[in-house]
């Protein structure tokens, strides 16, 4: 797994890089936002670890530039900013996770592994859904025998969370907390609408409704 690390504190950058390399990850460090962004457009990265207050181009501007270029790479912010408005801004831009300094390196590794699992990084680019459908996380679509169904970002995030938690009951509250995170919390009816949409793409028999509780996903 290949990570880009944007952190302008050289000591902290070295500590993070050394720890992640020891855990089998490939890390390319940068101290300047513009230099890091140039690298993203020329080098394939699996996950981006971004500080926010960095020279030339801050972490929010960095992610905005990726969005404008329609380049979808999971972003984990690592920052000393702790205002809820800053956290909300990061998630509104599409960040995958937000880790406040100071943090434990093991926690950072856990967040990275969670992101890896959710996005099937390092695994097959397409995930089998039963015997006739596949999920393509790179292009955000469900591929069926007769049609390809493009997914909106939130639909894809919901499907990826269900995939990462197969065979167990996932409660409404858990879905809202993990998929919507710091965004405005949806109602249970909104979650049901997203589930209904996923089912209409050929997943009817895979998403079991646990009445009044949540859902259980099973690739049949």
C-alpha positions as CSV (number, residue, x, y, z in Angstrom):
1,X,0.0,0.0,0.0
2,X,1.4,3.4,-1.1
3,X,0.8,6.4,1.1
4,X,1.6,10.1,0.7
5,X,2.4,12.0,3.9
6,X,2.0,15.8,4.0
7,X,3.4,17.0,7.3
8,X,5.6,20.1,7.6
9,X,7.1,19.2,11.0
10,X,10.2,17.2,9.9
11,X,10.6,15.4,13.3
12,X,6.9,14.3,13.4
13,X,7.1,13.4,9.7
14,X,10.1,11.2,10.3
15,X,8.5,9.5,13.3
16,X,5.3,8.7,11.3
17,X,7.2,7.5,8.2
18,X,9.5,5.2,10.2
19,X,6.6,3.7,12.1
20,X,4.5,3.1,9.0
21,X,7.4,1.6,7.1
22,X,8.1,-0.7,10.0
23,X,4.5,-1.9,9.5
24,X,5.0,-2.7,5.9
25,X,3.7,0.4,4.2
26,X,5.4,2.5,1.6
27,X,5.4,6.2,2.6
28,X,6.5,9.3,0.5
29,X,6.8,12.3,2.7
30,X,6.3,16.0,1.7
31,X,6.5,19.2,3.6
32,X,4.9,21.5,1.0
33,X,1.3,21.3,-0.2
34,X,2.0,22.3,-3.8
35,X,4.9,19.8,-4.2
36,X,2.7,17.1,-2.7
37,X,-0.2,17.9,-5.1
38,X,2.1,17.7,-8.1
39,X,3.2,14.3,-7.0
40,X,-0.4,13.1,-6.7
41,X,-1.0,13.9,-10.4
42,X,2.1,11.9,-11.5
43,X,2.2,9.0,-9.0
44,X,-0.6,6.6,-7.9
45,X,-1.2,6.7,-4.2
46,X,-3.7,4.6,-2.2
47,X,-4.2,6.9,0.7
48,X,-3.2,10.5,1.5
49,X,-2.3,11.6,5.0
50,X,-2.6,15.4,5.1
51,X,-1.8,18.0,7.7
52,X,-3.9,21.1,7.2
53,X,-1.6,24.0,8.1
54,X,1.3,23.4,5.7
55,X,3.1,25.8,3.3
56,X,2.0,26.8,-0.2
57,X,-1.3,24.9,-0.2
58,X,-3.2,23.9,2.9
59,X,-4.9,20.6,3.4
60,X,-8.4,21.9,2.6
61,X,-7.2,23.6,-0.6
62,X,-5.3,20.4,-1.4
63,X,-8.5,18.3,-1.2
64,X,-10.5,20.9,-3.1
65,X,-8.0,20.7,-5.9
66,X,-8.4,16.9,-6.0
67,X,-12.2,17.3,-6.2
68,X,-11.9,19.8,-9.0
69,X,-9.8,17.3,-10.9
70,X,-12.3,14.5,-10.1
71,X,-9.4,12.5,-8.5
72,X,-10.8,10.2,-5.8
73,X,-8.2,9.1,-3.3
74,X,-9.0,8.5,0.4
75,X,-7.8,11.3,2.6
76,X,-7.1,11.1,6.3
77,X,-6.4,14.5,8.0
78,X,-3.8,14.6,10.8
79,X,-4.0,18.0,12.3
80,X,-3.8,20.1,15.5
81,X,-7.0,21.9,14.5
82,X,-9.8,20.8,16.8
83,X,-12.7,23.2,16.2
84,X,-15.8,21.4,15.2
85,X,-16.2,23.8,12.2
86,X,-12.8,22.7,10.9
87,X,-13.7,19.0,11.3
88,X,-17.0,19.5,9.5
89,X,-15.2,21.4,6.7
90,X,-12.9,18.4,6.2
91,X,-15.6,15.9,5.9
92,X,-17.7,18.2,3.7
93,X,-14.8,18.2,1.3
94,X,-14.8,14.4,1.3
95,X,-12.2,13.4,3.8
96,X,-12.3,9.8,4.9
97,X,-11.2,10.4,8.4
98,X,-9.8,13.1,10.8
99,X,-7.2,12.4,13.5
100,X,-6.4,15.1,16.0
101,X,-2.8,15.7,17.2
102,X,-1.4,14.5,19.5
103,X,-2.3,10.9,18.5
104,X,-1.1,7.4,19.1
105,X,0.7,5.9,16.1
106,X,-1.2,2.7,16.6
107,X,-4.4,4.6,16.3
108,X,-3.2,6.1,13.0
109,X,-2.3,2.6,11.7
110,X,-5.8,1.4,12.7
111,X,-7.4,4.3,10.8
112,X,-5.3,3.4,7.7
113,X,-6.3,-0.2,7.9
114,X,-9.9,0.7,8.3
115,X,-9.7,2.9,5.2
116,X,-7.9,0.1,3.3
117,X,-10.6,-2.3,4.2
118,X,-13.5,0.0,3.3
119,X,-12.0,0.8,-0.1
120,X,-10.7,-2.7,-0.8
121,X,-7.2,-1.2,-1.3
122,X,-4.6,-3.9,-2.2
123,X,-7.3,-6.3,-3.1
124,X,-9.1,-7.0,-6.4
125,X,-10.4,-3.8,-7.9
126,X,-13.8,-5.3,-8.3
127,X,-15.8,-7.1,-5.5
128,X,-18.2,-9.9,-6.3
129,X,-21.8,-9.4,-5.1
130,X,-23.4,-12.8,-5.3
131,X,-23.2,-14.7,-8.6
132,X,-24.2,-12.0,-11.1
133,X,-23.1,-8.6,-9.8
134,X,-19.9,-6.9,-9.0
135,X,-18.9,-3.6,-7.2
136,X,-16.3,-1.5,-8.9
137,X,-14.9,0.8,-6.1
138,X,-12.6,2.7,-8.5
139,X,-15.5,3.8,-10.8
140,X,-18.2,3.8,-8.1
141,X,-20.6,1.5,-9.8
142,X,-22.4,-1.8,-9.5
143,X,-22.0,-4.0,-12.6
144,X,-24.9,-6.3,-13.4
145,X,-25.5,-8.8,-16.2
146,X,-27.7,-6.3,-18.1
147,X,-26.7,-2.8,-16.8
148,X,-24.1,-0.8,-15.0
149,X,-25.5,1.3,-12.2
150,X,-23.4,4.4,-11.2
151,X,-23.4,5.2,-7.5
152,X,-23.4,8.6,-5.8
153,X,-20.7,9.0,-3.2
154,X,-22.9,8.4,-0.2
155,X,-24.4,5.3,-1.8
156,X,-20.9,3.9,-2.5
157,X,-19.8,4.7,1.1
158,X,-22.9,2.9,2.5
159,X,-22.3,-0.1,0.3
160,X,-18.6,-0.2,1.3
161,X,-19.5,-0.1,5.0
162,X,-22.0,-2.9,4.5
163,X,-19.4,-4.9,2.7
164,X,-16.8,-4.4,5.4
165,X,-19.4,-5.6,8.0
166,X,-20.9,-8.6,6.3
167,X,-22.8,-11.2,8.2
168,X,-23.5,-9.0,11.2
169,X,-26.4,-6.8,12.0
170,X,-25.5,-3.1,11.5
171,X,-27.8,-0.8,13.4
172,X,-29.2,2.4,12.0
173,X,-27.3,4.5,14.6
174,X,-24.0,2.8,13.6
175,X,-24.6,3.4,9.9
176,X,-25.4,7.1,10.5
177,X,-22.3,7.5,12.8
178,X,-19.9,5.7,10.5
179,X,-21.2,6.7,7.0
180,X,-22.4,10.2,7.6
181,X,-19.9,10.9,10.5
182,X,-19.7,14.7,11.1
183,X,-22.2,15.6,8.3
184,X,-25.8,16.4,9.2
185,X,-27.3,13.2,10.6
186,X,-30.0,11.8,8.3
187,X,-33.2,10.3,9.5
188,X,-33.9,6.5,9.5
189,X,-36.2,7.2,6.5
190,X,-33.2,8.6,4.6
191,X,-31.1,5.6,5.3
192,X,-34.0,3.4,4.1
193,X,-34.1,5.3,0.9
194,X,-30.4,4.7,0.2
195,X,-30.9,1.0,1.0
196,X,-33.9,0.8,-1.4
197,X,-31.7,2.3,-4.1
198,X,-28.9,-0.2,-3.6
199,X,-31.5,-3.0,-3.6
200,X,-32.9,-1.8,-6.9
201,X,-29.5,-2.3,-8.5
202,X,-29.7,-6.1,-8.1
203,X,-28.9,-6.4,-4.4
204,X,-32.4,-7.3,-3.2
205,X,-31.5,-10.6,-1.7
206,X,-28.3,-9.4,-0.2
207,X,-29.5,-6.7,2.2
208,X,-31.7,-8.1,4.9
209,X,-33.9,-5.7,6.8
210,X,-33.8,-6.3,10.6
211,X,-37.1,-4.5,11.5
212,X,-36.6,-1.5,13.7
213,X,-32.9,-2.3,14.2
214,X,-30.9,-2.0,10.9
215,X,-29.6,-4.3,8.2
216,X,-27.5,-7.4,7.6
217,X,-25.5,-7.7,4.3
218,X,-24.7,-11.1,2.9
219,X,-23.4,-11.9,-0.6
220,X,-25.5,-14.8,-1.7
